[in-house]
Amino acid sequence: MKNIFLLPFLMTALVLAGCSPAAKKGQGGGVPVLVAQAVATNVPVLIDPPPVGHVMAYSTVTVHSQIQGMITAVHFQEGQEVRKGDLLFSIDPRPTQAALQQARAALARDAAQLEYAKINFAREQKLYDQKLISQDELDTNRANFDALAGTVAADNAAITNALLNLDYCEIHSPVDGKTGALQSFVGNVVKAPDDTLVTINQIHPIYVAFAVPEQFLPQIKKELAAHALKVSVTFENMNVPPPQGELTFVDNSVDETTGQIQLRATFPNADGALSPGQFVEVQLTLSELTDAVVVPSQAVQAGQNGNFLYVVKPDDTVEQRAITIGVSSAGGMVVEKGLKAGETVVTDGQLRLTPGAKVTVKSSGRPTSTAVSTNSP
């Protein structure tokens, strides 16, 4: 079980001085030691070392104008969060309004000519039926009527296009997100679609991308098929609880150069603690050990025959106990065999101990920790 470690476990049961029966009995004459109690707790299993990830916007939209014109108003502040549909820019609508009026006038003119051509064609059709005009004259009138019908259709399309361009004079946000720096200001004439007006990053939710060694891929796939995998992140100068998310993407290939697989987690980011481009330390929970026996890592000693620790007995003497260890973290280690929850173990002073030695519990000189902290990236 190498390369895997625990989330920090609660150390409320880890009492260093005067908190175990053995501690209360030891009054002097023994080897001074620090002690702690083994606790049973649920232990999340993570990847070791924690990968470094970077925060990515859920989506990035570059806003352009769809018509050419002068910006007459900007309706937001740089860095402001906007909602989908919010008005961002106003473009001078007067040229578009003039084009719309011109298209409507052209339609009125051509519609009148079409009506006249329709009446004339009906008259010519009667004359042709009476054998008073030739086929060529009838065909000429039909062609004129059809041409005017096409002209009227084109006029209607021009009106539709002018109305659409008039709508484009107001530029609305296409997504929920946070605006960046303004690229075009009031008074600038923008050329559609060449000029960028502003870039919007969608940050609710937000992505964190990271990579892990390929040896973890089988376990990740197995656990992900059974349940959602939780992901949390920490970062420098963090003054909020670690943001929580879920693993939502596993790449379809391993990088041949690095031997790592790319992953991506999605975070609600409701409080906006994560920003695109930020670097974070990622804690991916693979599974959870239930009622695991955990001791401080400094209690575990390495010997010629394997790992061991010293257990303080009720008579203030110590017993050297062979153990089998499991996963570990910066402040705690799982003992798979050889120890029960509630037993008192020595965490400092082991070098002067021998099996059966009498001990005296001394004060640690520092308050008991309630949790094991992890280092920021």
C-alpha positions in Angstrom: 0.0 0.0 0.0 2.8 2.4 -0.9 2.2 5.9 -2.2 -1.1 6.2 -0.4 -1.8 8.3 2.7 -4.6 9.4 5.0 -6.5 12.6 5.4 -5.7 14.1 8.8 -7.6 12.3 11.5 -9.1 13.8 14.6 -6.6 13.6 17.5 -9.0 14.5 20.3 -8.3 11.1 21.9 -4.6 11.7 21.6 -3.7 12.8 25.1 -0.1 13.5 25.8 0.2 14.0 29.5 -1.8 12.7 32.4 -4.7 11.5 30.3 -4.4 7.7 30.5 -4.6 5.4 33.5 -0.9 4.7 33.1 -0.1 8.4 33.1 -1.9 9.0 36.3 -0.1 6.2 38.1 3.4 7.1 37.1 4.8 9.4 39.8 8.6 9.2 39.2 11.6 6.9 39.0 10.8 5.7 35.5 12.0 6.7 32.1 10.3 10.0 31.1 8.2 9.5 28.0 5.4 11.1 26.0 2.4 8.9 25.3 -0.8 8.9 23.2 -3.8 6.6 22.9 -4.6 4.6 19.8 -8.0 5.6 18.4 -10.4 3.9 16.1 -11.6 6.2 13.3 -12.7 6.2 9.6 -9.7 7.0 7.5 -9.9 8.5 4.0 -7.2 7.2 1.7 -5.6 9.6 -0.7 -2.8 9.7 -3.2 0.7 10.3 -1.9 2.3 12.8 -2.6 -0.7 15.1 -3.2 -0.6 16.2 -6.8 -0.4 19.9 -7.7 -3.3 21.1 -9.8 -4.3 24.3 -11.6 -7.7 25.9 -11.6 -9.5 26.3 -14.9 -12.6 28.3 -15.9 -15.6 26.1 -16.5 -15.9 28.0 -19.8 -14.3 31.1 -21.3 -16.2 33.3 -23.7 -14.6 36.2 -25.7 -17.3 38.8 -26.5 -17.3 40.4 -29.9 -19.7 42.8 -31.6 -21.6 41.3 -34.5 -22.0 44.7 -36.2 -19.7 47.6 -36.9 -20.4 50.7 -34.9 -19.4 53.0 -32.1 -19.8 52.0 -28.4 -22.1 54.4 -26.7 -22.3 52.7 -23.2 -20.7 50.1 -21.1 -23.1 48.6 -18.5 -20.7 46.8 -16.1 -17.5 47.2 -14.1 -14.3 45.4 -14.9 -14.1 42.2 -12.8 -17.9 42.2 -12.1 -19.8 39.0 -12.0 -22.6 39.0 -14.6 -25.6 36.7 -15.3 -26.5 35.3 -18.7 -28.6 37.9 -20.5 -27.2 40.9 -18.7 -26.7 44.0 -20.9 -22.9 44.6 -21.4 -22.5 47.1 -24.2 -24.7 49.4 -26.3 -23.7 50.2 -29.9 -24.9 53.4 -31.7 -28.2 52.2 -33.3 -28.8 55.1 -35.6 -27.2 53.7 -38.7 -29.0 50.4 -38.3 -32.3 52.2 -37.7 -31.8 54.1 -40.9 -31.1 50.9 -42.8 -34.3 49.5 -41.4 -36.3 52.4 -42.5 -34.8 52.2 -46.0 -35.6 48.5 -46.2 -39.2 49.2 -45.2 -39.5 51.9 -47.8 -38.1 49.7 -50.5 -40.7 47.0 -49.5 -43.5 49.4 -49.8 -42.4 50.6 -53.2 -41.8 47.1 -54.6 -45.0 45.7 -53.0 -47.0 48.4 -54.9 -45.2 47.5 -58.2 -45.9 43.8 -57.5 -49.6 44.5 -57.1 -49.7 46.4 -60.3 -47.8 43.6 -62.1 -50.2 41.1 -60.7 -53.2 43.0 -62.0 -51.5 43.5 -65.4 -50.6 39.8 -65.7 -54.2 38.8 -64.9 -55.4 41.2 -67.7 -52.8 39.8 -70.1 -53.9 36.2 -69.3 -57.5 37.0 -70.4 -56.3 38.6 -73.6 -54.1 35.6 -74.3 -57.1 33.3 -73.7 -59.0 35.3 -76.2 -56.1 34.9 -78.7 -55.6 38.7 -78.7 -51.9 38.6 -77.6 -49.0 36.3 -78.4 -47.4 33.8 -76.1 -44.3 36.0 -76.0 -46.2 38.9 -74.6 -47.8 36.7 -71.9 -44.4 35.3 -70.9 -42.9 38.8 -70.6 -45.6 39.8 -68.2 -45.2 36.6 -66.2 -41.5 37.2 -65.9 -42.0 40.8 -64.8 -44.5 39.6 -62.2 -42.1 36.9 -60.9 -39.2 39.3 -60.8 -41.1 41.7 -58.7 -42.2 38.9 -56.4 -38.6 38.1 -55.9 -37.8 41.7 -55.2 -40.4 41.9 -52.5 -39.0 38.7 -50.9 -35.6 40.3 -50.9 -37.0 43.4 -49.3 -38.6 41.3 -46.5 -35.2 39.6 -45.9 -33.5 43.0 -45.8 -36.0 44.1 -43.1 -35.3 40.9 -41.1 -31.6 41.6 -41.4 -32.0 45.2 -40.3 -34.1 44.1 -37.3 -31.4 41.5 -36.4 -28.7 44.2 -36.6 -30.7 46.5 -34.5 -30.8 43.7 -31.8 -27.1 43.4 -32.2 -26.7 47.0 -31.0 -27.2 45.7 -27.5 -24.6 43.1 -26.5 -25.7 40.7 -23.7 -23.7 38.3 -21.7 -23.9 34.8 -23.2 -23.0 33.0 -19.9 -22.9 33.5 -16.1 -19.4 34.5 -15.2 -16.9 37.1 -14.2 -15.7 39.8 -16.6 -12.1 40.6 -17.3 -10.5 43.8 -18.3 -12.2 46.0 -20.9 -10.7 45.8 -24.3 -12.9 48.4 -26.0 -14.3 51.6 -24.4 -17.0 54.1 -24.9 -16.3 56.0 -28.1 -14.4 53.2 -29.8 -15.6 52.1 -33.2 -15.6 48.3 -33.2 -15.3 46.2 -36.4 -17.3 43.0 -36.2 -16.0 40.5 -35.5 -12.4 41.6 -35.3 -12.4 43.5 -32.1 -12.5 41.9 -28.7 -14.7 43.7 -26.2 -14.2 41.7 -23.0 -13.5 38.1 -21.9 -15.9 36.3 -19.5 -14.8 33.4 -17.4 -17.5 31.1 -16.0 -16.3 30.2 -12.4 -19.5 28.7 -10.9 -18.8 25.8 -11.2 -15.1 25.7 -11.9 -12.5 23.0 -12.9 -9.3 21.8 -11.2 -7.0 19.9 -13.5 -4.2 17.6 -12.2 -2.2 14.5 -13.0 -1.5 11.3 -11.1 1.0 8.5 -11.7 -0.5 5.8 -14.0 -0.2 3.1 -11.3 -3.2 4.7 -9.6 -5.4 4.4 -12.7 -6.8 0.9 -12.1 -7.9 1.8 -8.5 -9.3 5.2 -9.7 -11.4 3.5 -12.4 -12.6 0.8 -9.9 -13.6 3.2 -7.3 -15.1 5.7 -9.8 -17.3 2.9 -11.2 -18.8 2.3 -7.7 -19.2 5.8 -6.4 -18.3 9.4 -6.9 -14.7 10.3 -5.8 -14.4 13.3 -3.5 -11.7 15.9 -4.2 -10.6 18.7 -1.9 -7.9 21.4 -2.5 -5.7 23.6 -0.3 -3.7 26.6 -1.3 -1.3 29.2 0.1 -2.8 31.8 2.6 -6.1 29.9 2.6 -8.6 31.5 5.0 -11.6 29.4 4.1 -12.5 25.7 4.6 -10.9 23.5 1.9 -13.1 23.7 -1.2 -14.8 20.3 -1.9 -15.6 18.9 -5.4 -15.9 15.6 -7.3 -13.8 13.9 -9.9 -15.6 14.3 -13.2 -13.0 13.5 -15.9 -10.3 10.9 -16.5 -8.3 11.3 -19.7 -8.4 8.4 -22.2 -4.6 8.0 -22.4 -1.5 8.1 -20.3 1.2 10.7 -21.2 4.1 8.6 -22.6 6.6 11.2 -21.5 5.6 11.6 -17.9 3.8 8.3 -17.2 0.9 10.3 -15.7 -2.8 10.4 -16.4 -4.7 13.7 -16.6 -7.7 14.1 -14.3 -10.2 16.9 -13.8 -12.5 17.7 -10.8 -15.5 20.0 -10.7 -16.1 22.4 -7.8 -19.3 24.4 -7.1 -17.1 27.3 -6.0 -20.1 29.1 -4.6 -17.9 31.4 -2.5 -15.5 32.2 -5.3 -12.5 30.8 -3.4 -10.9 29.4 -6.5 -9.8 31.5 -9.5 -8.7 30.5 -13.0 -4.9 30.0 -13.2 -4.5 29.4 -9.5 -2.2 26.5 -8.3 -3.6 24.2 -5.6 -2.7 21.0 -3.7 -5.2 18.3 -4.6 -6.4 15.6 -2.2 -8.2 12.9 -4.1 -10.0 10.4 -1.8 -9.8 6.9 -3.3 -11.5 5.0 -0.5 -12.2 5.0 3.2 -11.0 2.6 5.9 -13.7 2.0 8.5 -12.8 1.9 12.2 -9.1 1.8 11.5 -6.7 1.8 14.5 -4.5 5.0 14.2 -1.5 6.1 16.2 0.8 9.1 15.8 3.5 8.2 13.3 6.3 9.0 15.7 5.1 6.0 17.9 6.1 3.5 15.2 9.7 2.3 15.3 11.6 0.2 12.7 13.5 -2.8 13.9 15.4 -5.7 12.4 12.3 -7.9 12.5 9.9 -5.3 11.3 7.9 -2.4 12.8 7.1 -2.2 16.5 6.0 0.2 19.2 6.0 0.4 22.9 2.7 -0.1 24.7 2.3 1.3 28.3 0.7 -1.2 30.6 -1.5 -0.4 33.7 1.5 -0.9 36.0 3.5 1.8 34.2 5.8 -0.7 32.4 6.2 -0.9 28.7 5.7 -3.9 26.3 7.5 -4.0 23.0 4.7 -4.9 20.5 5.3 -6.0 16.9 2.8 -4.4 14.5 1.8 -4.4 10.9 1.3 -0.8 9.6 -0.9 0.4 6.8 -1.4 3.8 5.2 0.0 6.9 6.8 -0.1 10.7 6.8 2.1 13.5 8.1 0.7 13.0 11.6 -0.9 9.5 11.9 -0.4 5.9 10.8 -2.9 3.0 10.6 -2.0 -0.1 12.5 -3.5 -3.1 10.8 -2.3 -5.8 13.3 -0.9 -5.8 16.8 -2.7 -3.0 18.6 -6.2 -2.2 19.8 -8.0 1.1 20.1 -7.7 2.6 23.5 -4.2 1.2 24.3 -1.5 3.8 25.3 1.6 4.0 23.2 4.9 5.8 23.7 5.5 8.7 21.2 8.8 10.0 22.5 11.6 8.6 24.6 11.7 5.1 23.0 15.5 5.2 22.6 15.9 4.7 26.4 13.3 2.0 26.7 13.7 -1.8 26.9 10.8 -4.3 27.3 9.5 -4.2 30.9 11.0 -0.8 31.7 9.1 1.5 34.0 8.1 4.8 32.6 7.0 8.2 33.8 4.8 10.3 31.6 6.0 13.9 31.2 4.3 17.0 29.8 4.7 17.7 26.1 5.0 21.5 26.7 2.5 22.1 23.9 -1.3 21.8 23.5 -2.8 18.7 22.1 -3.5 18.9 18.4 -7.0 18.1 17.3 -6.1 17.6 13.6 -3.1 16.9 11.5 -2.5 19.8 9.1 -1.1 19.4 5.5 1.4 21.6 3.9 0.2 24.1 1.2 1.7 23.6 -2.3 
